[in-house]
Amino acid sequence: MTHIDVAIAGGGIVGSSTAYYLRKNGFTGSIAIFEQDTTFRHSCSALSWGGIRQQFSTPENIRLSQFGLQLIRNLKQEFGAGADIGFKEQGYLVLATERGVPVLEENRQLQVSMGADTEIYTGDELARRFPWINFEGIAAGSFGPRNEGWFDPYSLMTLVRKAAMARDVKLVPHAVTGVKVNGKVSAVTLANGEECSVGALVNAAGAGAGALAAMAGIDLPVSPAKRYVYVVDCPAAPEEMRKGPLTFDVTGEYFRPEGRNFIWGFTPTEDEEPAVKDWLMDESWFEEKVWPALAARVPVFEAVKMVGNWVGHYDYNWFDHNGIIGRHPQVSNFYFGNGFSGHGIQQGPATGNAIAELIIHGGFRTIDLARMGYERLQRQEPLFEKNIF
């Protein structure tokens, strides 16, 4: 039976980062990433919007994303002169009604205290800075003019994974289909029937994280949440709008420029959440919900043409929508990097580094993520982000 010192289930940004930072931080044992879909066609990481921001209400989330930003800033030093992920530093704009303004201001205080450049605009200032937006019903907007924007998620994931593989990390093209636990994880079974003994198992299985944990007898409330993304052409959009930010409306819709086009998306309510987690597009959402809402908010969007779309899956944490990072309190060699609910691509590098620190040192060194551990699920103490309306 083959022995692997650290087995990583999942080769997306969390799994690849875990392997990379294990090596960077000095781990010399054997490491293998087990990933069935080596094209990453359905990867949460590859299908994401690639956004990065510091506009969170939880200090840990801010630190996780700042770590990712630092990696992006140092991309060429980290991965070589040709490393490029197309980072567009055009900011995030988060809109709020009168009810949401106190939360917006409280969040800004935290963000600024941690080094973010968040600014809050109201009234004429909003209209002056973003004249293409109809601000009816909007009392304020929180804007990150620096260190926020988006990038090509597939490129970042690929850079990190290839850098890990260059340091003697094996990519095994089979999924983990079974986990043997005898007090600790002792072995995993692969889709081809092979069994490997392991020293540690890292759950980086994305939307399949709950299913993997169940193989070890662990209850993890992480499973797919289906999201629709639309690419639209808007010939009448002014040039300044094409250089504008990723904008979140109070209705749940959001949009950003993408080259000559725009990308649209929305966050469904619990009642609207698609029941079947397949990869089929439902274009009725575009016609009946997303287009009307965004055309009301951005008048120039009244005349658009959908030129593409795709379906993505969030690795959704149904308990509190925040990442679960750390080791299992009882099965001590089972590690979590799961449930980011849409934040995984920006928080994956820091998560991988944190898991590497736990494996090597037995504790967090760079960011204290104790509050994001599995123990909060056992205590039934959710760690929510504050909603803005």
PESULPE-V858349 format. One record per residue. RES is the residue in three letters. OMEGA is omega in degrees with one decimal (NA if undefined). BURIAL is b if it has 24 or more other ideal C-beta (glycine too) atoms within 12 Angstrom, else e. Layout:
BEGIN
res:RES omega:OMEGA burial:BURIAL
res:RES omega:OMEGA burial:BURIAL
END
This chain:
BEGIN
res:MET omega:177.8 burial:e
res:THR omega:175.5 burial:e
res:HIS omega:176.3 burial:e
res:ILE omega:-180.0 burial:b
res:ASP omega:175.2 burial:b
res:VAL omega:175.9 burial:b
res:ALA omega:-178.6 burial:b
res:ILE omega:-179.8 burial:b
res:ALA omega:180.0 burial:b
res:GLY omega:-175.7 burial:b
res:GLY omega:176.1 burial:b
res:GLY omega:-173.4 burial:b
res:ILE omega:-179.2 burial:b
res:VAL omega:-179.6 burial:b
res:GLY omega:179.8 burial:b
res:SER omega:-180.0 burial:b
res:SER omega:177.5 burial:b
res:THR omega:179.1 burial:b
res:ALA omega:-177.6 burial:b
res:TYR omega:-175.9 burial:b
res:TYR omega:170.0 burial:b
res:LEU omega:179.9 burial:b
res:ARG omega:-177.7 burial:b
res:LYS omega:-179.0 burial:b
res:ASN omega:169.0 burial:b
res:GLY omega:179.7 burial:e
res:PHE omega:-174.9 burial:b
res:THR omega:-179.5 burial:e
res:GLY omega:-179.2 burial:e
res:SER omega:-179.9 burial:b
res:ILE omega:175.3 burial:b
res:ALA omega:172.6 burial:b
res:ILE omega:178.3 burial:b
res:PHE omega:-174.5 burial:b
res:GLU omega:-178.9 burial:b
res:GLN omega:-175.0 burial:b
res:ASP omega:-177.3 burial:b
res:THR omega:169.3 burial:e
res:THR omega:-178.4 burial:e
res:PHE omega:-177.9 burial:b
res:ARG omega:-179.0 burial:e
res:HIS omega:-178.4 burial:b
res:SER omega:173.9 burial:b
res:CYS omega:-178.2 burial:b
res:SER omega:-174.2 burial:b
res:ALA omega:-174.9 burial:b
res:LEU omega:-177.2 burial:b
res:SER omega:176.2 burial:b
res:TRP omega:179.3 burial:b
res:GLY omega:-177.5 burial:b
res:GLY omega:174.0 burial:b
res:ILE omega:-176.3 burial:b
res:ARG omega:170.7 burial:b
res:GLN omega:-177.5 burial:b
res:GLN omega:174.2 burial:b
res:PHE omega:176.8 burial:b
res:SER omega:-179.4 burial:b
res:THR omega:-177.3 burial:b
res:PRO omega:-178.3 burial:b
res:GLU omega:179.6 burial:b
res:ASN omega:177.0 burial:b
res:ILE omega:179.9 burial:b
res:ARG omega:179.9 burial:b
res:LEU omega:-178.8 burial:b
res:SER omega:176.7 burial:b
res:GLN omega:174.7 burial:b
res:PHE omega:178.0 burial:b
res:GLY omega:177.6 burial:b
res:LEU omega:179.7 burial:b
res:GLN omega:176.8 burial:b
res:LEU omega:179.1 burial:b
res:ILE omega:179.0 burial:b
res:ARG omega:-176.2 burial:e
res:ASN omega:-171.6 burial:e
res:LEU omega:-175.9 burial:b
res:LYS omega:176.3 burial:e
res:GLN omega:-176.2 burial:e
res:GLU omega:-169.7 burial:b
res:PHE omega:177.9 burial:b
res:GLY omega:-172.6 burial:e
res:ALA omega:-178.0 burial:e
res:GLY omega:-176.2 burial:e
res:ALA omega:-179.2 burial:b
res:ASP omega:178.1 burial:e
res:ILE omega:174.6 burial:b
res:GLY omega:-178.0 burial:e
res:PHE omega:176.8 burial:b
res:LYS omega:-175.7 burial:b
res:GLU omega:-175.2 burial:b
res:GLN omega:170.9 burial:b
res:GLY omega:172.8 burial:b
res:TYR omega:173.6 burial:b
res:LEU omega:-178.4 burial:b
res:VAL omega:-175.9 burial:b
res:LEU omega:-178.3 burial:b
res:ALA omega:169.9 burial:b
res:THR omega:178.6 burial:b
res:GLU omega:-179.6 burial:e
res:ARG omega:-175.2 burial:e
res:GLY omega:-175.2 burial:b
res:VAL omega:179.1 burial:b
res:PRO omega:178.2 burial:e
res:VAL omega:178.1 burial:b
res:LEU omega:-178.2 burial:b
res:GLU omega:177.4 burial:b
res:GLU omega:178.2 burial:e
res:ASN omega:-179.2 burial:b
res:ARG omega:179.7 burial:b
res:GLN omega:178.2 burial:e
res:LEU omega:-176.1 burial:b
res:GLN omega:-179.8 burial:b
res:VAL omega:178.9 burial:e
res:SER omega:-179.4 burial:e
res:MET omega:173.1 burial:b
res:GLY omega:178.1 burial:e
res:ALA omega:-177.9 burial:b
res:ASP omega:-175.0 burial:b
res:THR omega:176.5 burial:b
res:GLU omega:177.2 burial:b
res:ILE omega:179.3 burial:b
res:TYR omega:176.0 burial:b
res:THR omega:169.8 burial:b
res:GLY omega:-174.7 burial:e
res:ASP omega:-178.6 burial:e
res:GLU omega:175.5 burial:e
res:LEU omega:-177.3 burial:b
res:ALA omega:-179.9 burial:e
res:ARG omega:-176.1 burial:e
res:ARG omega:-175.9 burial:b
res:PHE omega:-172.1 burial:b
res:PRO omega:179.8 burial:e
res:TRP omega:-177.2 burial:b
res:ILE omega:172.0 burial:b
res:ASN omega:-174.1 burial:e
res:PHE omega:176.2 burial:b
res:GLU omega:-179.1 burial:e
res:GLY omega:-178.8 burial:e
res:ILE omega:180.0 burial:b
res:ALA omega:-176.7 burial:b
res:ALA omega:175.4 burial:b
res:GLY omega:177.4 burial:b
res:SER omega:-172.6 burial:b
res:PHE omega:174.6 burial:b
res:GLY omega:-173.7 burial:b
res:PRO omega:-179.7 burial:b
res:ARG omega:174.4 burial:e
res:ASN omega:176.1 burial:b
res:GLU omega:-179.7 burial:b
res:GLY omega:-178.3 burial:b
res:TRP omega:-176.0 burial:b
res:PHE omega:178.5 burial:b
res:ASP omega:-174.6 burial:b
res:PRO omega:-179.4 burial:b
res:TYR omega:-179.6 burial:b
res:SER omega:179.2 burial:b
res:LEU omega:-180.0 burial:b
res:MET omega:-178.3 burial:b
res:THR omega:177.6 burial:b
res:LEU omega:-177.0 burial:b
res:VAL omega:-178.0 burial:b
res:ARG omega:-179.9 burial:b
res:LYS omega:177.7 burial:b
res:ALA omega:176.3 burial:b
res:ALA omega:-178.7 burial:b
res:MET omega:177.0 burial:b
res:ALA omega:178.7 burial:e
res:ARG omega:173.7 burial:e
res:ASP omega:168.2 burial:e
res:VAL omega:-177.9 burial:b
res:LYS omega:172.2 burial:b
res:LEU omega:-176.5 burial:b
res:VAL omega:-172.7 burial:b
res:PRO omega:177.8 burial:e
res:HIS omega:176.9 burial:b
res:ALA omega:170.2 burial:b
res:VAL omega:-178.4 burial:b
res:THR omega:178.4 burial:b
res:GLY omega:179.8 burial:b
res:VAL omega:179.6 burial:b
res:LYS omega:-178.3 burial:b
res:VAL omega:171.9 burial:b
res:ASN omega:-170.7 burial:e
res:GLY omega:171.5 burial:e
res:LYS omega:172.6 burial:e
res:VAL omega:-178.8 burial:b
res:SER omega:-177.1 burial:b
res:ALA omega:173.2 burial:b
res:VAL omega:174.1 burial:b
res:THR omega:-177.8 burial:b
res:LEU omega:-176.6 burial:b
res:ALA omega:178.7 burial:e
res:ASN omega:178.0 burial:e
res:GLY omega:-179.9 burial:e
res:GLU omega:176.2 burial:e
res:GLU omega:179.5 burial:e
res:CYS omega:170.3 burial:b
res:SER omega:-175.0 burial:b
res:VAL omega:173.1 burial:b
res:GLY omega:178.0 burial:b
res:ALA omega:177.3 burial:b
res:LEU omega:178.5 burial:b
res:VAL omega:177.4 burial:b
res:ASN omega:176.2 burial:b
res:ALA omega:-169.4 burial:b
res:ALA omega:175.4 burial:b
res:GLY omega:-178.1 burial:b
res:ALA omega:177.5 burial:b
res:GLY omega:-174.8 burial:b
res:ALA omega:179.4 burial:b
res:GLY omega:179.2 burial:b
res:ALA omega:178.3 burial:b
res:LEU omega:179.2 burial:b
res:ALA omega:-179.8 burial:b
res:ALA omega:177.2 burial:e
res:MET omega:179.0 burial:b
res:ALA omega:-179.4 burial:b
res:GLY omega:-176.8 burial:e
res:ILE omega:178.0 burial:b
res:ASP omega:179.9 burial:e
res:LEU omega:-173.9 burial:b
res:PRO omega:-179.2 burial:b
res:VAL omega:178.3 burial:b
res:SER omega:-174.6 burial:b
res:PRO omega:164.2 burial:b
res:ALA omega:-173.6 burial:b
res:LYS omega:-179.9 burial:b
res:ARG omega:178.4 burial:b
res:TYR omega:178.2 burial:b
res:VAL omega:-176.9 burial:b
res:TYR omega:175.2 burial:b
res:VAL omega:-175.7 burial:b
res:VAL omega:173.5 burial:b
res:ASP omega:179.5 burial:b
res:CYS omega:-174.2 burial:b
res:PRO omega:-175.0 burial:e
res:ALA omega:-177.9 burial:e
res:ALA omega:178.8 burial:b
res:PRO omega:-176.7 burial:e
res:GLU omega:-179.0 burial:e
res:GLU omega:177.4 burial:e
res:MET omega:178.5 burial:b
res:ARG omega:175.5 burial:b
res:LYS omega:-174.7 burial:e
res:GLY omega:-173.5 burial:b
res:PRO omega:166.3 burial:b
res:LEU omega:-171.3 burial:b
res:THR omega:175.8 burial:b
res:PHE omega:177.5 burial:b
res:ASP omega:179.4 burial:b
res:VAL omega:-180.0 burial:b
res:THR omega:-178.4 burial:b
res:GLY omega:176.4 burial:b
res:GLU omega:176.3 burial:b
res:TYR omega:-178.2 burial:b
res:PHE omega:173.0 burial:b
res:ARG omega:175.1 burial:b
res:PRO omega:175.8 burial:b
res:GLU omega:-175.4 burial:b
res:GLY omega:178.7 burial:e
res:ARG omega:-176.2 burial:e
res:ASN omega:174.4 burial:b
res:PHE omega:174.3 burial:b
res:ILE omega:179.1 burial:b
res:TRP omega:173.1 burial:b
res:GLY omega:178.2 burial:b
res:PHE omega:175.8 burial:b
res:THR omega:-179.6 burial:b
res:PRO omega:171.0 burial:e
res:THR omega:178.1 burial:e
res:GLU omega:179.7 burial:e
res:ASP omega:-177.4 burial:e
res:GLU omega:-176.5 burial:e
res:GLU omega:179.5 burial:e
res:PRO omega:-176.2 burial:b
res:ALA omega:-177.9 burial:e
res:VAL omega:-175.1 burial:e
res:LYS omega:178.9 burial:e
res:ASP omega:-176.8 burial:e
res:TRP omega:-177.8 burial:e
res:LEU omega:179.4 burial:e
res:MET omega:171.9 burial:e
res:ASP omega:-174.6 burial:b
res:GLU omega:178.6 burial:e
res:SER omega:177.9 burial:e
res:TRP omega:-179.1 burial:b
res:PHE omega:-175.7 burial:b
res:GLU omega:-169.5 burial:e
res:GLU omega:-173.5 burial:e
res:LYS omega:-169.0 burial:b
res:VAL omega:-178.2 burial:b
res:TRP omega:179.3 burial:b
res:PRO omega:-177.9 burial:e
res:ALA omega:-178.1 burial:b
res:LEU omega:176.2 burial:b
res:ALA omega:175.9 burial:b
res:ALA omega:-178.5 burial:e
res:ARG omega:-178.2 burial:b
res:VAL omega:-172.0 burial:b
res:PRO omega:-178.5 burial:e
res:VAL omega:178.0 burial:b
res:PHE omega:176.7 burial:b
res:GLU omega:-179.2 burial:e
res:ALA omega:178.7 burial:e
res:VAL omega:174.0 burial:b
res:LYS omega:176.3 burial:e
res:MET omega:-177.1 burial:b
res:VAL omega:178.4 burial:e
res:GLY omega:176.2 burial:e
res:ASN omega:172.6 burial:b
res:TRP omega:176.3 burial:b
res:VAL omega:174.3 burial:b
res:GLY omega:175.6 burial:b
res:HIS omega:168.5 burial:b
res:TYR omega:167.2 burial:b
res:ASP omega:-164.4 burial:b
res:TYR omega:175.2 burial:b
res:ASN omega:-173.6 burial:b
res:TRP omega:-179.6 burial:b
res:PHE omega:-179.6 burial:b
res:ASP omega:171.0 burial:b
res:HIS omega:178.6 burial:b
res:ASN omega:-180.0 burial:b
res:GLY omega:175.1 burial:b
res:ILE omega:-170.6 burial:b
res:ILE omega:177.2 burial:b
res:GLY omega:179.4 burial:b
res:ARG omega:177.0 burial:b
res:HIS omega:-175.9 burial:b
res:PRO omega:179.5 burial:e
res:GLN omega:177.5 burial:e
res:VAL omega:-161.9 burial:b
res:SER omega:176.3 burial:e
res:ASN omega:173.3 burial:b
res:PHE omega:-173.2 burial:b
res:TYR omega:-178.6 burial:b
res:PHE omega:166.0 burial:b
res:GLY omega:-162.9 burial:b
res:ASN omega:166.1 burial:b
res:GLY omega:-174.8 burial:b
res:PHE omega:169.6 burial:b
res:SER omega:177.7 burial:b
res:GLY omega:-178.9 burial:b
res:HIS omega:-169.0 burial:b
res:GLY omega:-174.5 burial:b
res:ILE omega:-179.8 burial:b
res:GLN omega:-176.8 burial:b
res:GLN omega:-178.2 burial:b
res:GLY omega:179.1 burial:b
res:PRO omega:179.5 burial:b
res:ALA omega:178.2 burial:b
res:THR omega:177.6 burial:b
res:GLY omega:177.8 burial:b
res:ASN omega:-179.5 burial:b
res:ALA omega:178.8 burial:b
res:ILE omega:177.1 burial:b
res:ALA omega:178.5 burial:b
res:GLU omega:178.0 burial:b
res:LEU omega:-178.2 burial:b
res:ILE omega:-175.4 burial:b
res:ILE omega:-170.8 burial:b
res:HIS omega:-177.7 burial:e
res:GLY omega:179.5 burial:e
res:GLY omega:178.9 burial:e
res:PHE omega:177.7 burial:b
res:ARG omega:-172.7 burial:e
res:THR omega:179.6 burial:b
res:ILE omega:177.0 burial:b
res:ASP omega:-177.1 burial:e
res:LEU omega:-177.0 burial:b
res:ALA omega:-177.6 burial:e
res:ARG omega:-178.5 burial:b
res:MET omega:-178.6 burial:b
res:GLY omega:-179.2 burial:b
res:TYR omega:-176.4 burial:b
res:GLU omega:-179.0 burial:e
res:ARG omega:175.6 burial:b
res:LEU omega:179.2 burial:b
res:GLN omega:179.2 burial:e
res:ARG omega:-174.9 burial:e
res:GLN omega:178.6 burial:e
res:GLU omega:-177.6 burial:e
res:PRO omega:177.1 burial:e
res:LEU omega:-174.7 burial:b
res:PHE omega:162.2 burial:e
res:GLU omega:179.5 burial:b
res:LYS omega:180.0 burial:b
res:ASN omega:176.3 burial:e
res:ILE omega:-177.5 burial:b
res:PHE omega:NA burial:e
END
